[in-house]
Amino acid sequence: MSLGVTEITLILIVILLLFGGKRIPELARALGKASYEFKKAKEVIKKETDEIKDAIEDASEKPEEYKPQDV
């Protein structure tokens, strides 16, 4: 389901009426910063997940090196 030109125009008019012309650039800037921070956090999580996955794969390839101690 995609938005048509009429729907997008209506949404923009409502936003303009609600926030006014002076606040729109400020809101767009805040949205851009939030998007950037989200992408950055997503990359950090992906990197950490890949590191953990690689560590698990390395440990499973060399099971004789890991000897758990009796507790």
C-alpha positions as CSV (number, residue, x, y, z in Angstrom):
1,M,0.0,0.0,0.0
2,S,1.7,3.2,-1.2
3,L,0.7,6.8,-0.7
4,G,-0.4,8.8,-3.7
5,V,0.3,12.4,-4.4
6,T,-3.0,13.5,-2.9
7,E,-2.4,11.8,0.4
8,I,1.2,13.1,0.6
9,T,0.0,16.7,-0.1
10,L,-2.8,16.4,2.5
11,I,-0.3,15.1,5.1
12,L,2.1,18.0,4.4
13,I,-0.7,20.6,4.7
14,V,-1.8,19.1,8.0
15,I,1.9,19.2,9.3
16,L,2.2,22.8,8.1
17,L,-1.0,23.8,9.9
18,L,-0.1,22.0,13.1
19,F,3.5,23.1,13.5
20,G,3.8,26.2,11.4
21,G,6.5,27.1,8.8
22,K,9.2,28.0,11.3
23,R,9.1,24.7,13.2
24,I,9.3,22.4,10.2
25,P,13.0,22.8,9.6
26,E,13.7,22.2,13.3
27,L,11.5,19.0,13.2
28,A,13.2,17.8,10.0
29,R,16.7,18.3,11.6
30,A,15.6,16.4,14.7
31,L,14.3,13.6,12.6
32,G,17.5,13.5,10.6
33,K,19.6,13.3,13.8
34,A,17.4,10.5,15.2
35,S,17.7,8.6,11.9
36,Y,21.5,9.0,12.0
37,E,21.7,7.8,15.6
38,F,19.5,4.8,14.9
39,K,21.7,3.8,11.9
40,K,24.8,4.2,14.0
41,A,23.4,2.1,16.8
42,K,22.3,-0.6,14.4
43,E,25.8,-0.8,12.9
44,V,27.3,-1.2,16.4
45,I,24.9,-3.9,17.3
46,K,25.6,-5.7,14.0
47,K,29.3,-5.5,14.6
48,E,29.0,-6.9,18.1
49,T,26.7,-9.6,17.0
50,D,29.2,-10.6,14.2
51,E,32.1,-10.7,16.8
52,I,30.1,-12.9,19.1
53,K,29.1,-15.2,16.2
54,D,32.7,-15.5,15.1
55,A,33.8,-16.3,18.7
56,I,31.2,-19.0,19.0
57,E,32.3,-20.5,15.6
58,D,35.9,-20.4,16.7
59,A,35.1,-22.1,20.0
60,S,33.0,-24.8,18.2
61,E,35.8,-25.6,15.8
62,K,38.3,-26.1,18.6
63,P,36.4,-28.0,21.4
64,E,39.5,-29.7,22.8
65,E,40.9,-26.3,23.9
66,Y,37.9,-25.6,26.1
67,K,37.8,-27.8,29.1
68,P,35.2,-26.7,31.7
69,Q,36.3,-27.2,35.3
70,D,34.2,-29.2,37.7
71,V,32.3,-27.1,40.1
